[in-house]
Every structure is written in structure tokens, then in C-alpha cells.
Amino acid sequence: MNTAPPADRARVEPLDLVLPTRTHRALAEAEYALGSLNESAQRFTDRSTLVLCTRIRDARSSGALAGEDADLVEALMFHLLVPRAPGDRVALADLLGRHPIGRFVLASAHGTERVAAGGPVDPALLGEISAILTSSEPSGAALPQRTALAAWAAGVRAPGPLSRVARIALAHLHLERLRPFPEANGHVARLFSSLEMVRTGLLRDQILPMSFWLDTHHREYRDRVRAVVRGGPLHEWIGFFADGLRAQALAQLSLVDELDGLRRAHLAVAPKPPSLRRVAGDLVTTPMLTHRTLADRYGVTAKTATQVTRRLVELGVLTSLDDRLYNKVFVCRPVVRLLTTERPVEQSERDGAVFG
């Protein structure tokens, strides 16, 4: 639904807003929580699984995608986590493109590649993301929207004293008001925020599933967008957005701590030999494997890989996905459950939240 009148769409909010002290505190708390998450995640040298599952959770938490079953997620993770031949990349992209969750993962990965290469999160990139999400060709917006998007992009890049969180909050708000990608605008706005947090250095990786918090507070989210359209104070929206980042960052911090605890538990039941211990300790970042991928990753023989998986199955750490005699796929289901299950934000985590 387009909540902004046409005359409002090209207006860019000033980046030198005078914010109440309480809103500044909310922004500082959000940045601190994001910084803590950033540092805590560094205990994992390979964060690709955490990034992948963040993307999946973001997709599942949005609108009609919220009810996808665990089997689908497990299958998706298998296709993305188990290494494949270079020629399979096109086939994998085609497979993912057939499902909304897969398209979201592709769109997010596309944006991440552009940001990693030093590119801006600009209207051109957002148009490409929208096209991936809707399985369509990138198309130009109508002239009024192009003008509004140009003003939006200029506002995102313009210098000013506002913090990174405040700037992202305002840019996200404008995307919701402009609605330049009507078929996928909500996804686009959320992916913009996720990518911009990485581009500006708030996070090193896409490890914050913001969609869960936004959808949990969907009614308030919409009410606050409408309130700004009607001329309400911007600092209330900024405080609301900052509170969401803080709450979700705290939930992710809890997840990282639980994953680390699970790693320690795996090491405790598999103290030796060294090959078994290495694989057991790494399952929190590589929860799916085959004999071949294990042998390639750790430089061990096929016989050793078979012995390791057999022992981990006996210990209850790994489970075979099927009953095949050959080319078995093994999964550490406690890790998959932790990574893909939505984590409610406790009320205590919202204490002290400031909406202005």
C-alpha cells in the first residue's frame, strides 16, 4: 500500500535533524549491540553458514513465507552448503529461482557481492535485487519515481552529523514511502538495510535477520510509517528502528553464544583422535557434509572420513539424511535447528527502549 502522497515522494529528510537525548541514547545502544554482535561472531572463522541462515530466516519471516517447513530449509541448506562442481552453479541458481526463499537468498547474495566489490547500495542495485525477487527483468521506474529515487540516493550519500543507524532508519523509511518496487518493496527495503549495515561497517557480515523483529512488530511498523507521512516526528521512527536493531542484535548474540556452547559440547564428547575432534568442533559452521567434502576439507583419506562420520553418528552428533549406502549426506540437526528457528525477543531485552 502506498501511504505517501505524490508530492511527498521526492522529499528528502534533512540529515542534520535535532534529535532528543533519549533518541541519541537509543541509537548509541543499537550501535553498541551491533558492535558486540560483530565481535562475538569473530570467534567463528567461517561465518558463511551464519550468513546463509540469516538470509533464510529473513525470507521465512516475511509475509507469506513465514510458514515454510524445516524439511524445505534443510534441503535448501544442503544445496547451498555442500560444494559442487563449477558447472553446477547455473543449475543451482535455476533451482533456487523457483522458490521465494531461494530467490531471496540469490538476491541477498547478489547485493553482498556488489557491496564486497565496493559498490553502493543505490537504485540500480535495488532494481536488480527486485528483479531477482520477482523473477523478472530489471525495469526502470516511472519518471516521478526515478526523480524521487535520485533524491533518495543523494540523501543516503550526503554528509551529515546523523549516526549510521539513524541514516539507515531514514533511508529505509523513504523506501517504504516511495514504494518504487511495488511487487517486492518490503523485501527490497529490508535488504537495503541489511546491505547498508555491512557497507557502512556496522557489521562485517549479513548476520542480523531484521525481518523477524519487523514482522513481529508489523502493526506498529506500519503505524509509525503512516505517522511520519501525516507529519509526525521523525525521531519517533528513528527510535523505533534503532530499538529493533538493538533487540535483534541481542537475540543474535544469544544465538552465537549457544552455538559456541554446542561446539564445546561436541569437543567434549569427541576428544580424540585429532581428525574426529577437528570435524566435531567445526560442525557449528559446517553442519552438513559428505564423505567427499569432509576428505577434501581436511585433507584426509576416504577411509578416515568414513570412520569420522561413523563415530560422530554413534555419538549422536551427526545424523544421516537418508538410508543410501553411498554418497550419504550427514547433518548436525541441533546446529540446523539453532540456525533456522526464530528466536523470540524477550521483554527484558526491550527494557529501556526509546521511541522519543
N, C-alpha and C positions, 0 to 999 in steps of 0.2 A: 504494500500500500504506500502510495506517495503522499507523505504528510506535509510536504513543503510546497507553498505556493510558488508559481513560476518565477516571480520577481525575487524570491529568496534564494534561488538555486545557485546563482553566481556569486553570492555574497560570501566573502572570506572573513572569518572572525579575526580580530587583531591578535597578534602574538605577544602583546605587551599587557595582557589583562592584569588587573589588580585583583589578586585572589585573597580571600580571608586567610587568616593564620591557620585555622583548622584545616582548610583545604591544602595548604602547603604541607601540613603535618601528614595528611593522608597520602600526598604524593611522595613524601620522603619515606613513609612506611612501605609504600609499594616498591619503590626503588630498592630499599634495604632488603625486602623479602625476595625480590628478583635476584639481587646480588648474592644472597645466601644460597638460593637455588643454583645459581650459576656455579658457585664454588663447590657446593656439595656434589653436583653432578660430575665434577672433575675427577672424583675417585674412580670413575669408570673410564678406562682409556678408550673403549669403543662405545659410543653413545648412539650408534645408528639404530639399534633396536628401540631405544627410548624415544628417539625421534619418530620412527615409524609408528610406534604405538600411540604417540601423541597425535599424529595425523589421523589414525584410525578412530581414536576416541573423539577427536573433534568432529569427524564426519558422522559418527554414530549419534552424537549428542545434538545434531542439528535437525530439527523438524521431523520429517517423515522417516529419517534414517535411524531414529533412536531405538527401534526395536530389533535390530539385527541380532541373529543368534550367534552363540560362541563358535559353532562349527564353521560358519562363514568366515569369521575373523581368523580362526586358526588356519583355514585354508589359504586365506589371503596372506597371512604371515609366512606360511610355507613358500608360497610363490615368490615372495619378496626377499626372504632371508636366506634361502638355500641357493648358493651360487649356481649360475647357469652359463652355458656357452654364449659367447658374444652374439651369435646369430639368433639366440632366443629372445633378445631384447624387444624386437618388433612384435613377436608373438605375445610376449608378456604384456606389452603396452596395449595390444588389442584386447587381451583378456581383461585387464583392469578397466578398460574403457567401456566395458559392457555393464558395469555396475556403479551406482552412485558413490559408494565408498572408494572403489578403485579410482574413479575419476578425481575424487577429492585428493587422494594420495598422489596421483600424477600431477595435478595442478599445483599442489604444495611443493612437490619435488622440483617442478619446473621453476617456480618462483625462487626456491632456495638456490638452485644453480645460477640463476641470474644475479642474485644478491652476492653469492660467493665470488662471482666474477667481477664484482664491483659496480654492478648496475643499480639504478634507482628503482624504488617501488613506485613507478609512475603510471599514468593512464594506459600507456602502451602495454606494459606488463600486466596490468589488471585486465585489460581486454583479452590478452592471451589466456590468462587464468580463467576468465569467464567462458571463453570458447572451449577450453578443456572440460570444464564442469558441465557444459551443456552439449558436448559432442557436436559442436558447430564450428564454422569458420569464423575467425575474428572479423568483426564488422565495426565500422565507425559509428559513433553516436551521432544523433541529430545535432545540428549547429548549436542550438541553445545549450545542450548538454556538453558539447565539445568546449564551448566557451567556459561553462561552469567548471569542467574538469581541469581546464588550463589554469583557471584561478585557484582551484583546489591544489593542484601540483605546485603552483608558485607559493601558496601558503605553507605547504609542507616543507619546502626548501628554504623559505625566508628565515633570516636570522632573527633572533628574539630571545628574551630572558626566560621564557617558559621552559620547564623541565621536559625531558624526553617523554615521560609518561603523559604529561599534560598535552603535549603536541600530538601524540598518537591518539589520545582521547578525542581531541578536537577533529583530527583528520577522519577518524572512524565515524564520528557524529556526522560530518559533512557527507560522507559516502552514503550514510543512511538517509540523509535528507535529499541528496541529489538523485539517488537510485539510478545510476547510469547503466546498470546491467540488470534489468528487471527480472530476468529469469534466474539469476544466481546472485543477486546483490548481497544477501545476508552472508553467504559463503565468502564472497569477494571481500566484504568489509572485514570479516574475521581473519581471512588470510592476509589481508593488508596489515592488520595489527600484528599478527604473528611474525610476518616477514620484517616489518619495520622494527620490531624489538631486536631482531638479530642484526639488521643493518646498522642500527644506532648503537649496538654494543650492550644493550640491556641484558641480552642473553647471547651466549655463544652458539647455541643450537635451538631448534624449534622443539622445546620440551615443555611448553605451557599450553595445555588443552583448554583454552579460554572459552570454547563453546559450551562446555558443561556448566560453567558458572552463569554465563549469559542466558542459557536456556532455562536454568533453574529459576532465574530472576527475570524471565521473559516479560511478564506483565509490567514490572517496574521499569525494565529497559525501554519498552515502548512508551510508557507514560512519560519517562524523562526525555525521550526524543521529542515527543509532542509538546512537552512543556517548553523546550527551547524554541521550537517552531512558533509557539504562541508568545514568545518574548521573555520567557523565564530566564533566570540567571544561569550563565554558563558554568559557574563554579560548582553548582549542584551536580551537573552532569559529570564534570571532571572528577569530583569527589567520588561519585558512584562508580565510575570506570576504574579509578585508582583502587577503590576498595575491592573490586572484582579481581584485579591483577594480584593484589596482596593475598586475598583469600585463596585463590587458585595456586599461587606460588607456595603458600604454606602447605596445601594439600600435596603438591608435588614433592616438597621437601620430605614429608612423611613417607611418600612412596619410595623415594631414594633411600631413606633410612631402612625401610622394610626390605628392599632389595639387597642392601648391604648385609642386613641380618640373615637373609636367606643364603647369601654367599657364604657367610661364616658357618652356617649350619651345614651346608654342603661340604665344606672343607673339614668339618668335624667328623662327618661320617665317612669321608674318603681321604684319610691322611696319607696313604701311600698305595701304590708306588707313585713317583712323581708325575707320570703321564696321566694317571687317574685323577690326581689332585688338581692338576692344571685344568683339565676339562671340567671337573666339578666346580671349580672356582669361577670359571668363565660362563657358566650356564645362565647367569643373570643378564648377560649381554648377548649371548648366542643360545637362546633356549630351544632352537630347532637345529638338528644336524642329521647327517647320514654318515655311514662309514667312510665314504669317499671324502666328504667335506672335512670330517674330523682328521683323516690322514693327511689331506692337503694342508690344513690349517696348522697342524702341529708337527708336521714332518715325521710322522710315524708310519710304520708298516700297516698294511691292511689287517694283518693278524692282530697287531696291538690295538688298532681301532675297534675291532670286533670284541676283543677282551674288555676294553674300557666300557663300551656301551653295555655289554652283558653284565658287568659288575654294577654299573650305575642303575640298571633295571632291577637287579637283585636287591639293591639298597633302597629302592623305591624313589630314586631321584629322577629317573627317566622313565618314560612310557613309550611303547611302540604305537605309532598311529594306526597301524593295520597289522594283518596277520601274514603279510607277504614273507616268503623265505629269503628273497633277495631285494636289494635296493630299499631296505627298510628306512623309514623316517622316524626319528625319535624326538620327543618333545618333553620339556620340563614344564609340566602343566601348572605348578604353583607360580612359576615366573610369568607364564602367559596370563594367568588369572590376575596377578597383581598389575600387570601392564595394561590390561584391557578392561578391567572393571572400573566403573565410575566410582569415584571416592567422594562421599558427601562432605560438604564443608560444615564443620561443627560451628555452632553458635558462638562458642568461645573464641573462634578464630575471627569472628566479626566484631567482637567487643572493641570499642574504641574507633569503629569505622566512622568516617566523617563524610557527610553529604553536603556540608556547607552550613 
